[in-house]
Amino acid sequence: MSSLIVLRRIRVENANAIAGLTWGFPAITHFLGFSHTLSRRLTETHGLRIDGCAVVSHEHQIHAHSSGRDYQFALTRNPLTRDAKTASFNEEGRMHMTVSLLLECHGEIPNGEYGQRDLAEFLSQVCPTLRLAGGIIVDIQDISVMAMPASAQDMGRLQWQLMPGFALRDRSGWLGEHHQTLLENDPNATLLDAWLDFAALKIQAETPDDGNIREGEPANWHVVPKPNPGYLVPLMTGYQRISELYAPGVVANTRDAETPFAFTEAVYGVGEWCGLHRIRSLEEIFWRYRTTETGYYCQGAGAPLTSEHLN
């Protein structure tokens, strides 16, 4: 039996805004990591397991400033060294955000509505003690446990509670389709070329109708549209192993000397921020992780299950 846990309007401060090569919002791996940690707690205390996780963004404020064109992160001012020089530091991108999480919960919750209410009370004590995307949870407006929406009316009632907001959908399937389109014109095209068509802002000069390009005459420029419509964004969606799996303690300076270790690189995909009024089923926005011998991958509905990934 599946239930739905709704963590509505979680206010997070100083969350990580950098995800591999991308910036502006935490990677989906952060949210699935949060749901996995919560799942382990619930397995120990209630015998429940969390599988899918949907992310709805309401507000965000990136700690960055612009001098007119490029953006720079607003960094903390560290104390001077003994020689009165600026100490070295790693650049960190931080942000405040307000998000809602919808968690797919498997297992039996006894005592009906009373059991759901007790579980929500337990989560209200546990969730604020966890970190979300490296940030501190300062407030959760409401936590509720309910049955999965069984009708369009139930789905509409849930959407109304979460509006205004945008849900993150997995569009990595479009990445593979666009790559095949590029291969028809250029056999040397790679997945990176296809991904950059989604991620990069490209402008192109218009060719005159008569085909005559006159030297010195200004050109008309236009933005090259993305391969597919929608508010599409590049995403970091997991990690892929690039080395052999080392035995515990073989590699120096690891966090855990009791767990096997491997070097990895980030895996990237494409996502779409979609208005909640366009969502017909929670399955469209649920993200789940899967592991293989070569990596850890976060995927949504319709994502390709091939072994080929962009890394």
C-alpha distance (Angstrom), angle and dihedral (degrees) to the residues before:
residue distance angle dihedral
M1 . . .
S2 3.81 . .
S3 3.77 127.5 .
L4 3.78 132.7 -176.9
I5 3.80 123.6 -123.5
V6 3.80 113.2 -161.6
L7 3.80 118.7 -163.0
R8 3.79 99.0 -171.6
R9 3.80 122.4 -156.0
I10 3.79 102.8 -12.3
R11 3.79 108.7 -167.3
V12 3.82 110.9 -148.0
E13 3.80 126.9 -175.6
N14 3.82 126.8 -156.7
A15 3.79 96.2 6.4
N16 3.79 119.3 170.3
A17 3.83 110.2 -91.5
I18 3.82 96.5 -176.6
A19 3.80 120.5 84.0
G20 3.79 112.3 175.9
L21 3.81 107.8 -69.3
T22 3.80 92.4 -9.7
W23 3.78 131.9 74.9
G24 3.79 138.2 -176.5
F25 3.82 101.5 71.9
P26 3.81 135.6 30.6
A27 3.79 117.7 -91.3
I28 3.79 117.5 -98.8
T29 3.81 86.6 -116.3
H30 3.83 88.2 71.8
F31 3.80 92.8 58.7
L32 3.79 94.8 44.2
G33 3.80 88.5 47.7
F34 3.82 88.8 54.1
S35 3.81 91.9 49.3
H36 3.83 90.7 46.8
T37 3.81 91.4 53.1
L38 3.79 90.3 48.3
S39 3.80 89.9 47.4
R40 3.81 91.7 55.7
R41 3.81 90.1 51.4
L42 3.81 92.2 50.0
T43 3.80 92.4 46.3
E44 3.80 89.9 56.6
T45 3.81 96.5 44.5
H46 3.82 106.4 28.3
G47 3.80 107.1 13.5
L48 3.82 91.0 -116.3
R49 3.80 130.4 134.5
I50 3.82 129.8 -153.1
D51 3.79 116.9 -145.6
G52 3.82 117.3 159.8
C53 3.82 124.6 41.5
A54 3.80 126.7 -166.9
V55 3.81 122.4 -165.2
V56 3.82 123.0 -149.2
S57 3.79 117.8 -175.6
H58 3.81 119.6 -151.5
E59 3.82 104.9 164.9
H60 3.78 137.9 -2.8
Q61 3.79 136.1 -179.9
I62 3.80 118.3 -168.7
H63 3.79 116.6 -153.7
A64 3.80 95.9 -127.1
H65 3.78 138.4 111.8
S66 3.79 133.5 -156.7
S67 3.78 131.3 -139.9
G68 3.78 90.4 -157.7
R69 3.79 104.1 -68.4
D70 3.79 116.6 15.2
Y71 3.79 124.5 49.6
Q72 3.79 125.6 -131.1
F73 3.77 127.1 -166.7
A74 3.79 117.3 -114.3
L75 3.80 100.6 -119.8
T76 3.77 130.2 -164.7
R77 3.80 118.0 -101.6
N78 3.79 108.3 -117.4
P79 3.83 123.3 -155.0
L80 3.79 117.7 -94.6
T81 3.77 120.9 -101.0
R82 3.79 125.3 -109.3
D83 3.81 88.1 -89.1
A84 3.82 91.4 54.4
K85 3.80 91.6 -108.8
T86 3.79 129.1 131.0
A87 3.78 109.8 -91.7
S88 3.80 119.2 -124.6
F89 3.78 117.1 -107.7
N90 3.79 142.3 170.1
E91 3.79 114.9 -104.0
E92 3.78 110.9 -113.2
G93 3.78 126.2 -167.7
R94 3.80 113.1 -149.5
M95 3.77 134.5 -177.8
H96 3.78 143.6 174.2
M97 3.78 116.6 -129.0
T98 3.78 143.6 172.3
V99 3.80 114.4 -146.9
S100 3.78 139.0 161.0
L101 3.80 122.4 -139.5
L102 3.79 124.8 -153.9
L103 3.80 111.5 -161.2
E104 3.80 125.8 -164.3
C105 3.81 106.5 -138.5
H106 3.81 123.0 -163.5
G107 3.77 122.7 -161.7
E108 3.77 140.2 59.0
I109 3.80 118.8 -65.0
P110 3.84 107.3 -160.0
N111 3.81 126.8 -141.1
G112 3.79 96.6 31.9
E113 3.81 115.5 -121.3
Y114 3.80 91.5 2.6
G115 3.79 90.6 56.7
Q116 3.80 91.2 47.6
R117 3.80 89.7 51.2
D118 3.80 92.1 49.5
L119 3.82 90.7 49.4
A120 3.80 90.8 50.7
E121 3.81 89.5 51.1
F122 3.82 90.3 50.4
L123 3.82 91.0 50.3
S124 3.81 91.1 49.6
Q125 3.81 87.8 61.5
V126 3.82 97.5 42.0
C127 3.82 104.1 40.5
P128 3.83 97.7 60.7
T129 3.81 89.3 56.0
L130 3.83 91.8 59.6
R131 3.78 128.6 78.3
L132 3.79 121.6 -123.0
A133 3.82 116.6 -153.8
G134 3.80 88.8 -18.9
G135 3.80 91.3 -58.1
I136 3.79 132.3 113.1
I137 3.80 119.7 -105.0
V138 3.79 104.6 -132.0
D139 3.80 99.6 171.7
I140 3.80 142.5 4.7
Q141 3.78 113.2 -163.4
D142 3.79 95.9 -155.9
I143 3.82 141.3 -11.1
S144 3.78 119.7 -158.6
V145 3.79 136.8 170.7
M146 3.79 118.6 -152.8
A147 3.76 143.9 152.1
M148 3.80 118.0 -81.8
P149 3.83 111.8 -88.5
A150 3.81 106.1 -91.6
S151 3.80 99.5 -176.9
A152 3.79 141.7 29.8
Q153 3.80 88.4 -102.9
D154 3.82 92.1 55.9
M155 3.81 90.2 47.1
G156 3.80 91.5 49.8
R157 3.80 91.6 50.7
L158 3.81 90.3 52.5
Q159 3.82 92.2 47.7
W160 3.79 91.0 51.0
Q161 3.81 90.6 55.4
L162 3.82 91.6 53.3
M163 3.81 99.7 43.9
P164 2.94 133.1 148.1
G165 3.79 95.5 44.5
F166 3.79 147.0 101.9
A167 3.80 124.7 -123.6
L168 3.80 122.4 -144.8
R169 3.82 114.5 -124.5
D170 3.79 128.0 -170.8
R171 3.80 111.5 -116.3
S172 3.79 98.4 168.6
G173 3.80 88.1 120.7
W174 3.79 87.9 69.4
L175 3.80 88.4 55.6
G176 3.80 92.1 61.5
E177 3.80 92.2 45.0
H178 3.80 92.0 51.2
H179 3.80 90.5 47.9
Q180 3.80 90.0 56.6
T181 3.81 89.2 50.4
L182 3.81 90.9 52.8
L183 3.80 91.4 49.3
E184 3.80 90.1 59.5
N185 3.82 89.9 63.6
D186 3.81 99.7 28.4
P187 3.82 120.3 26.5
N188 3.82 89.3 -164.7
A189 3.82 94.6 58.9
T190 3.80 114.2 124.5
L191 3.78 135.8 -158.8
L192 3.80 87.3 -103.0
D193 3.82 90.0 60.6
A194 3.80 89.8 50.6
W195 3.82 92.5 46.9
L196 3.81 92.3 50.2
D197 3.81 89.7 54.9
F198 3.80 86.1 62.7
A199 3.82 97.5 37.8
A200 3.82 105.3 38.0
L201 3.80 128.4 75.4
K202 3.80 105.7 -129.6
I203 3.81 130.3 -172.9
Q204 3.78 126.8 -169.0
A205 3.79 135.3 -167.9
E206 3.80 116.9 -116.9
T207 3.77 118.1 -121.3
P208 3.84 113.1 -130.0
D209 3.80 115.7 -106.9
D210 3.78 91.4 -117.1
G211 3.81 90.9 50.2
N212 3.81 93.1 -125.1
I213 3.80 113.7 131.0
R214 3.81 109.6 -161.5
E215 3.78 119.3 -155.9
G216 3.78 113.9 -116.0
E217 3.79 94.4 16.3
P218 3.83 112.3 122.8
A219 3.78 116.1 -113.3
N220 3.77 127.8 -131.8
W221 3.78 111.9 -122.0
H222 3.79 128.7 -158.7
V223 3.78 135.9 -179.3
V224 3.80 114.3 -101.5
P225 3.84 107.6 -124.9
K226 3.79 121.3 -124.6
P227 3.81 117.5 -100.8
N228 3.84 90.1 -105.1
P229 3.81 132.8 25.4
G230 3.79 123.6 -105.6
Y231 3.80 139.7 66.1
L232 3.81 93.6 -56.0
V233 3.81 121.8 -177.1
P234 3.82 134.9 178.7
L235 3.79 113.4 -109.3
M236 3.75 138.7 -164.1
T237 3.79 103.7 -134.4
G238 3.80 107.1 175.1
Y239 3.79 147.5 -49.7
Q240 3.79 133.5 -72.6
R241 3.80 124.9 -157.4
I242 3.81 115.9 -114.7
S243 3.80 98.4 175.8
E244 3.76 139.2 43.2
L245 3.78 119.7 -82.1
Y246 3.79 108.7 -95.4
A247 3.78 123.6 -150.8
P248 3.82 118.0 -109.7
G249 3.81 113.0 -76.4
V250 3.82 95.9 13.9
V251 3.82 95.2 104.8
A252 3.80 113.6 60.6
N253 3.81 124.6 -127.6
T254 3.80 96.9 19.2
R255 3.78 120.5 150.4
D256 3.80 94.3 -119.9
A257 3.81 122.5 33.9
E258 3.82 92.0 -170.5
T259 3.82 99.2 58.5
P260 3.84 128.3 74.1
F261 3.81 112.3 -104.0
A262 3.82 135.5 -145.7
F263 3.80 135.2 171.5
T264 3.80 113.6 -117.5
E265 3.79 142.7 -175.5
A266 3.80 128.4 -146.8
V267 3.81 120.9 -94.5
Y268 3.80 119.1 -142.8
G269 3.77 136.0 -156.5
V270 3.79 141.3 157.2
G271 3.80 128.5 -89.5
E272 3.78 137.0 -175.9
W273 3.79 128.4 -143.5
C274 3.77 102.2 -140.1
G275 3.80 128.6 -171.0
L276 3.80 112.1 -111.5
H277 3.80 91.7 -124.5
R278 3.82 88.4 66.9
I279 3.81 94.6 56.6
R280 3.80 114.2 101.0
S281 3.81 99.5 173.5
L282 3.79 136.0 19.7
E283 3.78 88.3 -129.1
E284 3.82 87.7 71.5
I285 3.81 92.4 63.8
F286 3.80 103.2 30.9
W287 3.82 114.4 114.3
R288 3.80 121.9 -157.5
Y289 3.77 133.0 -179.7
R290 3.78 127.9 -131.7
T291 3.76 129.9 -172.5
T292 3.79 130.1 -149.2
E293 3.78 135.2 174.2
T294 3.80 88.4 -86.1
G295 3.78 105.8 41.0
Y296 3.78 158.1 -31.0
Y297 3.81 116.9 -87.0
C298 3.81 132.8 -174.0
Q299 3.79 113.6 -151.7
G300 3.76 140.0 173.0
A301 3.78 134.5 -157.8
G302 3.79 114.0 -47.3
A303 3.80 94.6 14.3
P304 3.82 116.0 147.6
L305 3.78 115.2 -104.2
T306 3.78 94.7 -153.1
S307 3.79 122.8 126.1
E308 3.81 92.2 -122.7
H309 3.80 113.2 101.4
L310 3.78 135.9 165.4
N311 3.80 109.5 -111.5
